[in-house]
Amino acid sequence: MTYEQLPDEWKEWVDLTPLERFRRSEELFAQYLAMGGSLEPDPDPTSPFDDAEASGSGPAYGRAGLRVLRRSAI
């Protein structure tokens, strides 16, 4: 897509300097948070990294729990 094919709103963004874009992004982010936006990631069950069992609700490896082993000095 060429510059001429971009919508006017995008052309305005592209014409900004990197510092101006950064400052506008900060403003947009502040508005997002003020409207109740969250920094918490949304769960994505389609992600290859999603692990429903990693919720921390059960013990590791399906065992009943951990036990402390004491070793005595020889």
Summary of the structure (lengths in Angstrom):
residues: 74
radius of gyration: 25.1
end to end distance: 75.4
largest distance: 81.3
contacts: 83
relative contact order: 0.06
helix: 47%
strand: 0%
